């Protein structure tokens, strides 16, 4: 048996269907009208990520690893090596590291640190 709706329910169903139709139409048009610039930008991003080569300062990282330090560096020439133990041996070794790479030596509660820009 068919259900009868009140006038308020019928208007509610109509407004709901209208809103759902507008939303679905908007999503449909958004997908089919992607600007050409967006697809070109995605292609450029893919091409750019293929051509990037990261040059690690391997000699600096190796030296810092040999003294059991934590090394950090960036592409602008910043180098940092931190050893937590402030023993006399570590001070001498870190001084050699600082001289070799022209960095500044500092020590304190953090340990012994060589840092600077090359």
N, C-alpha and C positions, 0 to 999 in steps of 0.2 A: 504494500500500500504506500502510496506516495505521501511524503511528509510535507506539510504546509509550513512555510516560514512566516514569521511576522514581518511587518514592514521594516523594522529596525534590523532584524537579522539579514534580510535581503540586501539592505544597503551596506551592511558590514561585509557580506560576502562579495558584493560588487567592488567596494573600495579595496578590500584585501587583494582581490584578483587584479585590480588595476595597478596597485603598488607592485605586486609580484611581476606583472607583465613589464612594467617600466624598468625594474631592476634587471630582469633577464635580458631585455632589449639593450640596456646600457652595457651590460657585461659582454654581450654578443658583439656590439659595435666597437667596444674597446679592443677586443681580440682581433677583429678583422681589419681595423684601421691603424695598425702599428706604423708609426712614421718610419721612413727609410733611414733617417738619421740614427734611430735606435739600433737598427740591425747593423749599420755601418760601424757604430761605436762598439758593438759587441765583437765584430770582426777585428777591429783595431786592438781591442783588449786582448783577444786571443793571440794576435800576431806579436804584441808587445811582450806578453809573458813568455813567449817562446825564445825571444832574443836576449833576455836578461841573463847575464852571467855574474854570479856573485864571487868576487875575489876575496878569499879569506887570507888574512895575514898568517900564513901557516908557521913561519919561523917564530913569530911572537907567541902564538898559541902553544906551540911545542915547548918553547922555553918556559912559559908560565905553567904548563902541565908538569914539566920536570921538577919544578919547585913546589908542586902540590898547591898551586894557586888557582883562583877562579878568574878566568879571563873574560873581558867583554870588550867589544870594539864596534865601530860603525863605519859607514862608507865615507864619512867626512874626515877620517884620519884619527879619530879618537881611539886611544888604546888604554886599557886599564887591566892591571893584574893585582889581585888582593890575596895575601897569605895571612891567615888568621893568627898564626903563632908569631910572636914578636921576639924570638930568640936571636942571639947574636949572629948565628949562622944565617938565618933568614934575612937579617939586615944586610949582611955582606953580599949575599946572592942577589937580593933585590936591588942593591946599589949597582951591581954589574948589569942587571937587566935594564935599569933606568939609564945607565950610561950608554949601553948598546943601542937603545931605541930613542935616546934623547928625551926621556920622560922625567917627571919630577917625583921624588921620593917623599913619602909622608908615612908616619906611623902613629898609632894611638890605640884606643880601645877597640877599634875595628881590626887591628893587626898592622901589617906592613902593606903599603900600597904604592904602586908605580902607575902614574896616569899622566895623560897629556895628549896633545895632537902631534902627529907625525907629518 
